[in-house]
Amino acid sequence: MRIGDYRVGMQWVAVDGVPRRVEAFADLKPASRPPMTCLSCGQSVVAKLGAKVAPHAAHLPNSVCALSSGESVLHFNVKMLLALHLRELSTLYVVRDCAGREHGECSGRAEPEEWCAPRWDHVEVEYTVGSRRPDIALLASGRAVGAVEVLVSHSVDDAKSLAFDEQKLSWIEVSALRWVMLQPRGDEEHPLPITRGVPGNDWWCSRHSPELVGDRPRRRR
């Protein structure tokens, strides 16, 4: 299944209840691979590790699972991979696009900036914070201090944004497809491109700044 130019396949499974990347078993013969289940529905899945396709797992025929949707699998893959990446970091550099991008006007970017979230020492996927479960929660000494939302088709709505604010969570939103295409490391040289979340509202490049070219619609943050 494809979304745009990205081939979607389930890249994470559960083995003995522990999340594992499917590619970790690529060197094992089929008979030697451990039983694998879906992290979403718990059903058995089959590893697809042939030479012609990227490593992934597939549900058995006629199974019903949320991860049978291409958009859902894309969201799931990026969420798991980004969480793995964040576990290796204690700070993160991000970059914002010019707000004119939304209107097809610009591809300019701001200078990389260090995300203002407090330092974290633990990362959890789908961790409950108050009444919400952000895609990725960043914790320090057992307390949630930050959240990362992965955008596929629906951006963070006002209710979720307000809930994060009430919990005093610093948060950002990351485009799944852009993360897949760029695979940023999150340092100053390869910052993580974000769509929302840094205080200060929209950023406009000098060419499209409303102060220079007149008022224009601004995106909601």
PyMOL commands that place a pseudoatom at each C-alpha (Angstrom):
pseudoatom trace, name=CA, resn=MET, resi=1, chain=A, elem=C, hetatm=0, pos=[0.000, 0.000, 0.000]
pseudoatom trace, name=CA, resn=ARG, resi=2, chain=A, elem=C, hetatm=0, pos=[1.276, 3.506, -0.819]
pseudoatom trace, name=CA, resn=ILE, resi=3, chain=A, elem=C, hetatm=0, pos=[0.574, 7.022, 0.399]
pseudoatom trace, name=CA, resn=GLY, resi=4, chain=A, elem=C, hetatm=0, pos=[2.088, 9.420, -2.101]
pseudoatom trace, name=CA, resn=ASP, resi=5, chain=A, elem=C, hetatm=0, pos=[5.526, 7.961, -2.858]
pseudoatom trace, name=CA, resn=TYR, resi=6, chain=A, elem=C, hetatm=0, pos=[5.858, 6.184, 0.473]
pseudoatom trace, name=CA, resn=ARG, resi=7, chain=A, elem=C, hetatm=0, pos=[5.289, 2.433, 0.638]
pseudoatom trace, name=CA, resn=VAL, resi=8, chain=A, elem=C, hetatm=0, pos=[3.406, 1.655, 3.833]
pseudoatom trace, name=CA, resn=GLY, resi=9, chain=A, elem=C, hetatm=0, pos=[3.981, -1.577, 5.722]
pseudoatom trace, name=CA, resn=MET, resi=10, chain=A, elem=C, hetatm=0, pos=[3.844, -2.338, 9.441]
pseudoatom trace, name=CA, resn=GLN, resi=11, chain=A, elem=C, hetatm=0, pos=[7.439, -2.009, 10.611]
pseudoatom trace, name=CA, resn=TRP, resi=12, chain=A, elem=C, hetatm=0, pos=[6.911, -2.847, 14.306]
pseudoatom trace, name=CA, resn=VAL, resi=13, chain=A, elem=C, hetatm=0, pos=[5.525, -5.968, 15.974]
pseudoatom trace, name=CA, resn=ALA, resi=14, chain=A, elem=C, hetatm=0, pos=[5.290, -7.458, 19.449]
pseudoatom trace, name=CA, resn=VAL, resi=15, chain=A, elem=C, hetatm=0, pos=[7.522, -10.417, 20.323]
pseudoatom trace, name=CA, resn=ASP, resi=16, chain=A, elem=C, hetatm=0, pos=[6.868, -11.830, 23.802]
pseudoatom trace, name=CA, resn=GLY, resi=17, chain=A, elem=C, hetatm=0, pos=[4.999, -8.604, 24.507]
pseudoatom trace, name=CA, resn=VAL, resi=18, chain=A, elem=C, hetatm=0, pos=[7.971, -6.373, 23.667]
pseudoatom trace, name=CA, resn=PRO, resi=19, chain=A, elem=C, hetatm=0, pos=[7.913, -3.973, 20.672]
pseudoatom trace, name=CA, resn=ARG, resi=20, chain=A, elem=C, hetatm=0, pos=[10.495, -5.026, 18.085]
pseudoatom trace, name=CA, resn=ARG, resi=21, chain=A, elem=C, hetatm=0, pos=[11.373, -3.781, 14.617]
pseudoatom trace, name=CA, resn=VAL, resi=22, chain=A, elem=C, hetatm=0, pos=[10.553, -6.355, 11.951]
pseudoatom trace, name=CA, resn=GLU, resi=23, chain=A, elem=C, hetatm=0, pos=[13.908, -5.840, 10.241]
pseudoatom trace, name=CA, resn=ALA, resi=24, chain=A, elem=C, hetatm=0, pos=[15.644, -7.200, 13.357]
pseudoatom trace, name=CA, resn=PHE, resi=25, chain=A, elem=C, hetatm=0, pos=[14.685, -10.705, 12.178]
pseudoatom trace, name=CA, resn=ALA, resi=26, chain=A, elem=C, hetatm=0, pos=[15.802, -10.335, 8.567]
pseudoatom trace, name=CA, resn=ASP, resi=27, chain=A, elem=C, hetatm=0, pos=[18.808, -12.653, 9.030]
pseudoatom trace, name=CA, resn=LEU, resi=28, chain=A, elem=C, hetatm=0, pos=[16.736, -15.495, 10.483]
pseudoatom trace, name=CA, resn=LYS, resi=29, chain=A, elem=C, hetatm=0, pos=[15.219, -18.214, 8.374]
pseudoatom trace, name=CA, resn=PRO, resi=30, chain=A, elem=C, hetatm=0, pos=[11.394, -18.267, 8.458]
pseudoatom trace, name=CA, resn=ALA, resi=31, chain=A, elem=C, hetatm=0, pos=[11.313, -21.353, 10.697]
pseudoatom trace, name=CA, resn=SER, resi=32, chain=A, elem=C, hetatm=0, pos=[13.603, -19.646, 13.214]
pseudoatom trace, name=CA, resn=ARG, resi=33, chain=A, elem=C, hetatm=0, pos=[11.624, -16.406, 13.534]
pseudoatom trace, name=CA, resn=PRO, resi=34, chain=A, elem=C, hetatm=0, pos=[9.674, -15.992, 16.775]
pseudoatom trace, name=CA, resn=PRO, resi=35, chain=A, elem=C, hetatm=0, pos=[5.882, -15.646, 16.821]
pseudoatom trace, name=CA, resn=MET, resi=36, chain=A, elem=C, hetatm=0, pos=[4.873, -12.044, 16.167]
pseudoatom trace, name=CA, resn=THR, resi=37, chain=A, elem=C, hetatm=0, pos=[1.679, -10.188, 16.982]
pseudoatom trace, name=CA, resn=CYS, resi=38, chain=A, elem=C, hetatm=0, pos=[0.265, -6.800, 16.063]
pseudoatom trace, name=CA, resn=LEU, resi=39, chain=A, elem=C, hetatm=0, pos=[0.875, -4.096, 18.655]
pseudoatom trace, name=CA, resn=SER, resi=40, chain=A, elem=C, hetatm=0, pos=[-2.564, -2.666, 17.984]
pseudoatom trace, name=CA, resn=CYS, resi=41, chain=A, elem=C, hetatm=0, pos=[-4.958, -5.624, 17.840]
pseudoatom trace, name=CA, resn=GLY, resi=42, chain=A, elem=C, hetatm=0, pos=[-2.864, -8.472, 19.286]
pseudoatom trace, name=CA, resn=GLN, resi=43, chain=A, elem=C, hetatm=0, pos=[-3.519, -10.776, 16.334]
pseudoatom trace, name=CA, resn=SER, resi=44, chain=A, elem=C, hetatm=0, pos=[-0.782, -12.903, 14.805]
pseudoatom trace, name=CA, resn=VAL, resi=45, chain=A, elem=C, hetatm=0, pos=[1.106, -11.325, 11.912]
pseudoatom trace, name=CA, resn=VAL, resi=46, chain=A, elem=C, hetatm=0, pos=[3.541, -12.640, 9.328]
pseudoatom trace, name=CA, resn=ALA, resi=47, chain=A, elem=C, hetatm=0, pos=[6.962, -11.098, 8.677]
pseudoatom trace, name=CA, resn=LYS, resi=48, chain=A, elem=C, hetatm=0, pos=[7.625, -10.094, 5.080]
pseudoatom trace, name=CA, resn=LEU, resi=49, chain=A, elem=C, hetatm=0, pos=[11.402, -10.045, 4.730]
pseudoatom trace, name=CA, resn=GLY, resi=50, chain=A, elem=C, hetatm=0, pos=[12.020, -10.815, 1.077]
pseudoatom trace, name=CA, resn=ALA, resi=51, chain=A, elem=C, hetatm=0, pos=[14.643, -9.099, -1.044]
pseudoatom trace, name=CA, resn=LYS, resi=52, chain=A, elem=C, hetatm=0, pos=[12.101, -7.210, -3.164]
pseudoatom trace, name=CA, resn=VAL, resi=53, chain=A, elem=C, hetatm=0, pos=[10.230, -5.368, -0.414]
pseudoatom trace, name=CA, resn=ALA, resi=54, chain=A, elem=C, hetatm=0, pos=[11.152, -3.314, 2.642]
pseudoatom trace, name=CA, resn=PRO, resi=55, chain=A, elem=C, hetatm=0, pos=[10.888, -5.350, 5.883]
pseudoatom trace, name=CA, resn=HIS, resi=56, chain=A, elem=C, hetatm=0, pos=[7.373, -5.277, 7.256]
pseudoatom trace, name=CA, resn=ALA, resi=57, chain=A, elem=C, hetatm=0, pos=[4.691, -7.474, 8.787]
pseudoatom trace, name=CA, resn=ALA, resi=58, chain=A, elem=C, hetatm=0, pos=[1.243, -8.269, 7.464]
pseudoatom trace, name=CA, resn=HIS, resi=59, chain=A, elem=C, hetatm=0, pos=[-2.001, -9.433, 9.037]
pseudoatom trace, name=CA, resn=LEU, resi=60, chain=A, elem=C, hetatm=0, pos=[-3.511, -12.732, 8.038]
pseudoatom trace, name=CA, resn=PRO, resi=61, chain=A, elem=C, hetatm=0, pos=[-6.239, -12.645, 5.369]
pseudoatom trace, name=CA, resn=ASN, resi=62, chain=A, elem=C, hetatm=0, pos=[-9.646, -11.395, 6.538]
pseudoatom trace, name=CA, resn=SER, resi=63, chain=A, elem=C, hetatm=0, pos=[-8.284, -9.943, 9.776]
pseudoatom trace, name=CA, resn=VAL, resi=64, chain=A, elem=C, hetatm=0, pos=[-9.735, -6.632, 10.915]
pseudoatom trace, name=CA, resn=CYS, resi=65, chain=A, elem=C, hetatm=0, pos=[-7.375, -4.092, 12.458]
pseudoatom trace, name=CA, resn=ALA, resi=66, chain=A, elem=C, hetatm=0, pos=[-6.916, -0.321, 12.498]
pseudoatom trace, name=CA, resn=LEU, resi=67, chain=A, elem=C, hetatm=0, pos=[-3.436, -0.825, 11.096]
pseudoatom trace, name=CA, resn=SER, resi=68, chain=A, elem=C, hetatm=0, pos=[-4.847, -2.211, 7.876]
pseudoatom trace, name=CA, resn=SER, resi=69, chain=A, elem=C, hetatm=0, pos=[-5.258, 1.412, 6.784]
pseudoatom trace, name=CA, resn=GLY, resi=70, chain=A, elem=C, hetatm=0, pos=[-2.267, 2.933, 5.002]
pseudoatom trace, name=CA, resn=GLU, resi=71, chain=A, elem=C, hetatm=0, pos=[-2.582, 6.244, 6.868]
pseudoatom trace, name=CA, resn=SER, resi=72, chain=A, elem=C, hetatm=0, pos=[-2.829, 4.423, 10.206]
pseudoatom trace, name=CA, resn=VAL, resi=73, chain=A, elem=C, hetatm=0, pos=[0.280, 2.352, 9.466]
pseudoatom trace, name=CA, resn=LEU, resi=74, chain=A, elem=C, hetatm=0, pos=[2.224, 5.445, 8.400]
pseudoatom trace, name=CA, resn=HIS, resi=75, chain=A, elem=C, hetatm=0, pos=[1.243, 7.169, 11.648]
pseudoatom trace, name=CA, resn=PHE, resi=76, chain=A, elem=C, hetatm=0, pos=[2.164, 4.086, 13.676]
pseudoatom trace, name=CA, resn=ASN, resi=77, chain=A, elem=C, hetatm=0, pos=[5.552, 3.585, 11.988]
pseudoatom trace, name=CA, resn=VAL, resi=78, chain=A, elem=C, hetatm=0, pos=[6.645, 7.187, 12.387]
pseudoatom trace, name=CA, resn=LYS, resi=79, chain=A, elem=C, hetatm=0, pos=[5.407, 7.340, 15.975]
pseudoatom trace, name=CA, resn=MET, resi=80, chain=A, elem=C, hetatm=0, pos=[7.429, 4.271, 16.947]
pseudoatom trace, name=CA, resn=LEU, resi=81, chain=A, elem=C, hetatm=0, pos=[10.572, 5.283, 15.027]
pseudoatom trace, name=CA, resn=LEU, resi=82, chain=A, elem=C, hetatm=0, pos=[10.512, 8.863, 16.273]
pseudoatom trace, name=CA, resn=ALA, resi=83, chain=A, elem=C, hetatm=0, pos=[10.092, 7.653, 19.864]
pseudoatom trace, name=CA, resn=LEU, resi=84, chain=A, elem=C, hetatm=0, pos=[13.101, 5.363, 19.400]
pseudoatom trace, name=CA, resn=HIS, resi=85, chain=A, elem=C, hetatm=0, pos=[15.098, 8.319, 18.089]
pseudoatom trace, name=CA, resn=LEU, resi=86, chain=A, elem=C, hetatm=0, pos=[14.037, 10.599, 20.951]
pseudoatom trace, name=CA, resn=ARG, resi=87, chain=A, elem=C, hetatm=0, pos=[15.215, 8.029, 23.498]
pseudoatom trace, name=CA, resn=GLU, resi=88, chain=A, elem=C, hetatm=0, pos=[18.743, 8.751, 22.282]
pseudoatom trace, name=CA, resn=LEU, resi=89, chain=A, elem=C, hetatm=0, pos=[18.402, 12.507, 22.837]
pseudoatom trace, name=CA, resn=SER, resi=90, chain=A, elem=C, hetatm=0, pos=[17.937, 14.830, 25.783]
pseudoatom trace, name=CA, resn=THR, resi=91, chain=A, elem=C, hetatm=0, pos=[17.418, 17.980, 23.720]
pseudoatom trace, name=CA, resn=LEU, resi=92, chain=A, elem=C, hetatm=0, pos=[16.068, 18.595, 20.250]
pseudoatom trace, name=CA, resn=TYR, resi=93, chain=A, elem=C, hetatm=0, pos=[16.572, 21.178, 17.518]
pseudoatom trace, name=CA, resn=VAL, resi=94, chain=A, elem=C, hetatm=0, pos=[13.568, 22.042, 15.369]
pseudoatom trace, name=CA, resn=VAL, resi=95, chain=A, elem=C, hetatm=0, pos=[12.910, 24.242, 12.358]
pseudoatom trace, name=CA, resn=ARG, resi=96, chain=A, elem=C, hetatm=0, pos=[9.761, 25.979, 11.157]
pseudoatom trace, name=CA, resn=ASP, resi=97, chain=A, elem=C, hetatm=0, pos=[8.725, 26.709, 7.582]
pseudoatom trace, name=CA, resn=CYS, resi=98, chain=A, elem=C, hetatm=0, pos=[7.639, 30.137, 6.406]
pseudoatom trace, name=CA, resn=ALA, resi=99, chain=A, elem=C, hetatm=0, pos=[3.895, 30.456, 7.034]
pseudoatom trace, name=CA, resn=GLY, resi=100, chain=A, elem=C, hetatm=0, pos=[3.526, 31.340, 3.353]
pseudoatom trace, name=CA, resn=ARG, resi=101, chain=A, elem=C, hetatm=0, pos=[4.056, 27.643, 2.612]
pseudoatom trace, name=CA, resn=GLU, resi=102, chain=A, elem=C, hetatm=0, pos=[0.428, 26.952, 3.451]
pseudoatom trace, name=CA, resn=HIS, resi=103, chain=A, elem=C, hetatm=0, pos=[-0.642, 29.222, 0.602]
pseudoatom trace, name=CA, resn=GLY, resi=104, chain=A, elem=C, hetatm=0, pos=[1.858, 27.732, -1.842]
pseudoatom trace, name=CA, resn=GLU, resi=105, chain=A, elem=C, hetatm=0, pos=[3.979, 30.857, -1.685]
pseudoatom trace, name=CA, resn=CYS, resi=106, chain=A, elem=C, hetatm=0, pos=[7.219, 29.869, -0.033]
pseudoatom trace, name=CA, resn=SER, resi=107, chain=A, elem=C, hetatm=0, pos=[9.606, 27.104, 0.921]
pseudoatom trace, name=CA, resn=GLY, resi=108, chain=A, elem=C, hetatm=0, pos=[11.799, 29.237, 3.191]
pseudoatom trace, name=CA, resn=ARG, resi=109, chain=A, elem=C, hetatm=0, pos=[12.752, 28.084, 6.682]
pseudoatom trace, name=CA, resn=ALA, resi=110, chain=A, elem=C, hetatm=0, pos=[13.640, 29.740, 9.953]
pseudoatom trace, name=CA, resn=GLU, resi=111, chain=A, elem=C, hetatm=0, pos=[16.987, 29.160, 11.595]
pseudoatom trace, name=CA, resn=PRO, resi=112, chain=A, elem=C, hetatm=0, pos=[17.124, 25.956, 13.667]
pseudoatom trace, name=CA, resn=GLU, resi=113, chain=A, elem=C, hetatm=0, pos=[16.208, 26.535, 17.295]
pseudoatom trace, name=CA, resn=GLU, resi=114, chain=A, elem=C, hetatm=0, pos=[16.413, 24.406, 20.404]
pseudoatom trace, name=CA, resn=TRP, resi=115, chain=A, elem=C, hetatm=0, pos=[13.004, 23.183, 21.436]
pseudoatom trace, name=CA, resn=CYS, resi=116, chain=A, elem=C, hetatm=0, pos=[12.043, 24.696, 24.764]
pseudoatom trace, name=CA, resn=ALA, resi=117, chain=A, elem=C, hetatm=0, pos=[10.821, 21.434, 26.337]
pseudoatom trace, name=CA, resn=PRO, resi=118, chain=A, elem=C, hetatm=0, pos=[12.532, 20.591, 29.646]
pseudoatom trace, name=CA, resn=ARG, resi=119, chain=A, elem=C, hetatm=0, pos=[15.154, 17.842, 29.479]
pseudoatom trace, name=CA, resn=TRP, resi=120, chain=A, elem=C, hetatm=0, pos=[13.636, 14.382, 29.494]
pseudoatom trace, name=CA, resn=ASP, resi=121, chain=A, elem=C, hetatm=0, pos=[14.972, 11.047, 30.697]
pseudoatom trace, name=CA, resn=HIS, resi=122, chain=A, elem=C, hetatm=0, pos=[12.260, 8.711, 29.409]
pseudoatom trace, name=CA, resn=VAL, resi=123, chain=A, elem=C, hetatm=0, pos=[10.048, 8.400, 26.328]
pseudoatom trace, name=CA, resn=GLU, resi=124, chain=A, elem=C, hetatm=0, pos=[6.684, 6.629, 26.140]
pseudoatom trace, name=CA, resn=VAL, resi=125, chain=A, elem=C, hetatm=0, pos=[4.300, 6.006, 23.250]
pseudoatom trace, name=CA, resn=GLU, resi=126, chain=A, elem=C, hetatm=0, pos=[0.578, 6.610, 23.932]
pseudoatom trace, name=CA, resn=TYR, resi=127, chain=A, elem=C, hetatm=0, pos=[1.214, 7.569, 27.553]
pseudoatom trace, name=CA, resn=THR, resi=128, chain=A, elem=C, hetatm=0, pos=[-1.812, 9.007, 29.389]
pseudoatom trace, name=CA, resn=VAL, resi=129, chain=A, elem=C, hetatm=0, pos=[-1.363, 12.626, 30.456]
pseudoatom trace, name=CA, resn=GLY, resi=130, chain=A, elem=C, hetatm=0, pos=[-4.418, 14.030, 32.183]
pseudoatom trace, name=CA, resn=SER, resi=131, chain=A, elem=C, hetatm=0, pos=[-7.345, 13.232, 29.883]
pseudoatom trace, name=CA, resn=ARG, resi=132, chain=A, elem=C, hetatm=0, pos=[-5.191, 12.842, 26.771]
pseudoatom trace, name=CA, resn=ARG, resi=133, chain=A, elem=C, hetatm=0, pos=[-2.776, 10.336, 25.261]
pseudoatom trace, name=CA, resn=PRO, resi=134, chain=A, elem=C, hetatm=0, pos=[-0.221, 12.138, 23.107]
pseudoatom trace, name=CA, resn=ASP, resi=135, chain=A, elem=C, hetatm=0, pos=[1.433, 10.094, 20.380]
pseudoatom trace, name=CA, resn=ILE, resi=136, chain=A, elem=C, hetatm=0, pos=[4.758, 10.433, 22.210]
pseudoatom trace, name=CA, resn=ALA, resi=137, chain=A, elem=C, hetatm=0, pos=[5.221, 11.643, 25.773]
pseudoatom trace, name=CA, resn=LEU, resi=138, chain=A, elem=C, hetatm=0, pos=[8.547, 12.879, 27.146]
pseudoatom trace, name=CA, resn=LEU, resi=139, chain=A, elem=C, hetatm=0, pos=[9.029, 12.347, 30.860]
pseudoatom trace, name=CA, resn=ALA, resi=140, chain=A, elem=C, hetatm=0, pos=[11.442, 13.627, 33.483]
pseudoatom trace, name=CA, resn=SER, resi=141, chain=A, elem=C, hetatm=0, pos=[11.561, 11.822, 36.835]
pseudoatom trace, name=CA, resn=GLY, resi=142, chain=A, elem=C, hetatm=0, pos=[8.237, 10.175, 36.030]
pseudoatom trace, name=CA, resn=ARG, resi=143, chain=A, elem=C, hetatm=0, pos=[6.412, 13.382, 35.118]
pseudoatom trace, name=CA, resn=ALA, resi=144, chain=A, elem=C, hetatm=0, pos=[5.329, 14.279, 31.583]
pseudoatom trace, name=CA, resn=VAL, resi=145, chain=A, elem=C, hetatm=0, pos=[7.117, 17.432, 30.428]
pseudoatom trace, name=CA, resn=GLY, resi=146, chain=A, elem=C, hetatm=0, pos=[6.631, 17.320, 26.675]
pseudoatom trace, name=CA, resn=ALA, resi=147, chain=A, elem=C, hetatm=0, pos=[4.597, 15.773, 23.880]
pseudoatom trace, name=CA, resn=VAL, resi=148, chain=A, elem=C, hetatm=0, pos=[5.109, 15.046, 20.194]
pseudoatom trace, name=CA, resn=GLU, resi=149, chain=A, elem=C, hetatm=0, pos=[2.159, 14.604, 17.847]
pseudoatom trace, name=CA, resn=VAL, resi=150, chain=A, elem=C, hetatm=0, pos=[2.561, 12.918, 14.461]
pseudoatom trace, name=CA, resn=LEU, resi=151, chain=A, elem=C, hetatm=0, pos=[0.499, 14.501, 11.700]
pseudoatom trace, name=CA, resn=VAL, resi=152, chain=A, elem=C, hetatm=0, pos=[-0.827, 12.414, 8.808]
pseudoatom trace, name=CA, resn=SER, resi=153, chain=A, elem=C, hetatm=0, pos=[-4.188, 13.906, 7.881]
pseudoatom trace, name=CA, resn=HIS, resi=154, chain=A, elem=C, hetatm=0, pos=[-5.568, 15.610, 11.009]
pseudoatom trace, name=CA, resn=SER, resi=155, chain=A, elem=C, hetatm=0, pos=[-3.728, 18.316, 12.897]
pseudoatom trace, name=CA, resn=VAL, resi=156, chain=A, elem=C, hetatm=0, pos=[-3.967, 18.799, 16.656]
pseudoatom trace, name=CA, resn=ASP, resi=157, chain=A, elem=C, hetatm=0, pos=[-7.331, 20.398, 17.350]
pseudoatom trace, name=CA, resn=ASP, resi=158, chain=A, elem=C, hetatm=0, pos=[-8.066, 23.235, 19.752]
pseudoatom trace, name=CA, resn=ALA, resi=159, chain=A, elem=C, hetatm=0, pos=[-9.367, 20.917, 22.486]
pseudoatom trace, name=CA, resn=LYS, resi=160, chain=A, elem=C, hetatm=0, pos=[-6.198, 18.816, 22.518]
pseudoatom trace, name=CA, resn=SER, resi=161, chain=A, elem=C, hetatm=0, pos=[-3.996, 21.910, 22.359]
pseudoatom trace, name=CA, resn=LEU, resi=162, chain=A, elem=C, hetatm=0, pos=[-5.847, 23.378, 25.348]
pseudoatom trace, name=CA, resn=ALA, resi=163, chain=A, elem=C, hetatm=0, pos=[-5.510, 20.085, 27.263]
pseudoatom trace, name=CA, resn=PHE, resi=164, chain=A, elem=C, hetatm=0, pos=[-1.742, 20.117, 26.686]
pseudoatom trace, name=CA, resn=ASP, resi=165, chain=A, elem=C, hetatm=0, pos=[-1.565, 23.732, 27.842]
pseudoatom trace, name=CA, resn=GLU, resi=166, chain=A, elem=C, hetatm=0, pos=[-3.519, 22.886, 31.000]
pseudoatom trace, name=CA, resn=GLN, resi=167, chain=A, elem=C, hetatm=0, pos=[-0.996, 20.132, 31.752]
pseudoatom trace, name=CA, resn=LYS, resi=168, chain=A, elem=C, hetatm=0, pos=[1.835, 22.634, 31.118]
pseudoatom trace, name=CA, resn=LEU, resi=169, chain=A, elem=C, hetatm=0, pos=[3.201, 20.387, 28.377]
pseudoatom trace, name=CA, resn=SER, resi=170, chain=A, elem=C, hetatm=0, pos=[5.539, 21.755, 25.765]
pseudoatom trace, name=CA, resn=TRP, resi=171, chain=A, elem=C, hetatm=0, pos=[4.462, 20.141, 22.507]
pseudoatom trace, name=CA, resn=ILE, resi=172, chain=A, elem=C, hetatm=0, pos=[5.223, 19.987, 18.818]
pseudoatom trace, name=CA, resn=GLU, resi=173, chain=A, elem=C, hetatm=0, pos=[3.557, 18.487, 15.765]
pseudoatom trace, name=CA, resn=VAL, resi=174, chain=A, elem=C, hetatm=0, pos=[5.576, 16.656, 13.113]
pseudoatom trace, name=CA, resn=SER, resi=175, chain=A, elem=C, hetatm=0, pos=[4.482, 15.746, 9.578]
pseudoatom trace, name=CA, resn=ALA, resi=176, chain=A, elem=C, hetatm=0, pos=[4.788, 11.966, 9.153]
pseudoatom trace, name=CA, resn=LEU, resi=177, chain=A, elem=C, hetatm=0, pos=[5.592, 12.086, 5.447]
pseudoatom trace, name=CA, resn=ARG, resi=178, chain=A, elem=C, hetatm=0, pos=[8.196, 14.829, 5.835]
pseudoatom trace, name=CA, resn=TRP, resi=179, chain=A, elem=C, hetatm=0, pos=[9.876, 12.894, 8.639]
pseudoatom trace, name=CA, resn=VAL, resi=180, chain=A, elem=C, hetatm=0, pos=[9.982, 9.783, 6.464]
pseudoatom trace, name=CA, resn=MET, resi=181, chain=A, elem=C, hetatm=0, pos=[11.497, 11.694, 3.558]
pseudoatom trace, name=CA, resn=LEU, resi=182, chain=A, elem=C, hetatm=0, pos=[14.102, 13.635, 5.565]
pseudoatom trace, name=CA, resn=GLN, resi=183, chain=A, elem=C, hetatm=0, pos=[14.914, 11.294, 8.490]
pseudoatom trace, name=CA, resn=PRO, resi=184, chain=A, elem=C, hetatm=0, pos=[16.281, 14.245, 10.517]
pseudoatom trace, name=CA, resn=ARG, resi=185, chain=A, elem=C, hetatm=0, pos=[18.539, 13.616, 13.501]
pseudoatom trace, name=CA, resn=GLY, resi=186, chain=A, elem=C, hetatm=0, pos=[17.259, 16.577, 15.506]
pseudoatom trace, name=CA, resn=ASP, resi=187, chain=A, elem=C, hetatm=0, pos=[20.610, 18.344, 15.858]
pseudoatom trace, name=CA, resn=GLU, resi=188, chain=A, elem=C, hetatm=0, pos=[21.488, 21.868, 14.656]
pseudoatom trace, name=CA, resn=GLU, resi=189, chain=A, elem=C, hetatm=0, pos=[22.666, 20.609, 11.280]
pseudoatom trace, name=CA, resn=HIS, resi=190, chain=A, elem=C, hetatm=0, pos=[19.675, 18.315, 10.685]
pseudoatom trace, name=CA, resn=PRO, resi=191, chain=A, elem=C, hetatm=0, pos=[16.812, 19.823, 12.734]
pseudoatom trace, name=CA, resn=LEU, resi=192, chain=A, elem=C, hetatm=0, pos=[13.369, 18.273, 12.963]
pseudoatom trace, name=CA, resn=PRO, resi=193, chain=A, elem=C, hetatm=0, pos=[10.876, 20.133, 10.724]
pseudoatom trace, name=CA, resn=ILE, resi=194, chain=A, elem=C, hetatm=0, pos=[7.696, 20.883, 12.647]
pseudoatom trace, name=CA, resn=THR, resi=195, chain=A, elem=C, hetatm=0, pos=[4.296, 22.180, 11.654]
pseudoatom trace, name=CA, resn=ARG, resi=196, chain=A, elem=C, hetatm=0, pos=[3.158, 23.570, 15.008]
pseudoatom trace, name=CA, resn=GLY, resi=197, chain=A, elem=C, hetatm=0, pos=[4.149, 23.908, 18.625]
pseudoatom trace, name=CA, resn=VAL, resi=198, chain=A, elem=C, hetatm=0, pos=[6.914, 26.502, 19.102]
pseudoatom trace, name=CA, resn=PRO, resi=199, chain=A, elem=C, hetatm=0, pos=[5.669, 29.570, 21.012]
pseudoatom trace, name=CA, resn=GLY, resi=200, chain=A, elem=C, hetatm=0, pos=[5.594, 32.750, 18.988]
pseudoatom trace, name=CA, resn=ASN, resi=201, chain=A, elem=C, hetatm=0, pos=[2.916, 31.814, 16.448]
pseudoatom trace, name=CA, resn=ASP, resi=202, chain=A, elem=C, hetatm=0, pos=[3.776, 31.847, 12.760]
pseudoatom trace, name=CA, resn=TRP, resi=203, chain=A, elem=C, hetatm=0, pos=[7.200, 32.567, 11.366]
pseudoatom trace, name=CA, resn=TRP, resi=204, chain=A, elem=C, hetatm=0, pos=[7.473, 34.455, 8.073]
pseudoatom trace, name=CA, resn=CYS, resi=205, chain=A, elem=C, hetatm=0, pos=[10.573, 34.800, 5.943]
pseudoatom trace, name=CA, resn=SER, resi=206, chain=A, elem=C, hetatm=0, pos=[11.749, 38.330, 5.082]
pseudoatom trace, name=CA, resn=ARG, resi=207, chain=A, elem=C, hetatm=0, pos=[10.249, 38.054, 1.599]
pseudoatom trace, name=CA, resn=HIS, resi=208, chain=A, elem=C, hetatm=0, pos=[6.756, 37.287, 2.862]
pseudoatom trace, name=CA, resn=SER, resi=209, chain=A, elem=C, hetatm=0, pos=[6.674, 39.069, 6.205]
pseudoatom trace, name=CA, resn=PRO, resi=210, chain=A, elem=C, hetatm=0, pos=[3.260, 40.773, 6.702]
pseudoatom trace, name=CA, resn=GLU, resi=211, chain=A, elem=C, hetatm=0, pos=[5.114, 43.801, 8.049]
pseudoatom trace, name=CA, resn=LEU, resi=212, chain=A, elem=C, hetatm=0, pos=[6.807, 44.141, 4.638]
pseudoatom trace, name=CA, resn=VAL, resi=213, chain=A, elem=C, hetatm=0, pos=[4.111, 43.063, 2.210]
pseudoatom trace, name=CA, resn=GLY, resi=214, chain=A, elem=C, hetatm=0, pos=[0.894, 43.808, 4.083]
pseudoatom trace, name=CA, resn=ASP, resi=215, chain=A, elem=C, hetatm=0, pos=[-1.445, 41.725, 6.196]
pseudoatom trace, name=CA, resn=ARG, resi=216, chain=A, elem=C, hetatm=0, pos=[-2.325, 38.216, 5.109]
pseudoatom trace, name=CA, resn=PRO, resi=217, chain=A, elem=C, hetatm=0, pos=[-4.163, 35.309, 6.734]
pseudoatom trace, name=CA, resn=ARG, resi=218, chain=A, elem=C, hetatm=0, pos=[-2.217, 33.620, 9.515]
pseudoatom trace, name=CA, resn=ARG, resi=219, chain=A, elem=C, hetatm=0, pos=[-2.402, 29.945, 10.409]
pseudoatom trace, name=CA, resn=ARG, resi=220, chain=A, elem=C, hetatm=0, pos=[-3.872, 28.959, 13.740]
pseudoatom trace, name=CA, resn=ARG, resi=221, chain=A, elem=C, hetatm=0, pos=[-1.253, 27.514, 16.105]
for i in range(1, 221): cmd.bond("trace and resi %d" % i, "trace and resi %d" % (i + 1))
show_as sticks, trace
zoom trace
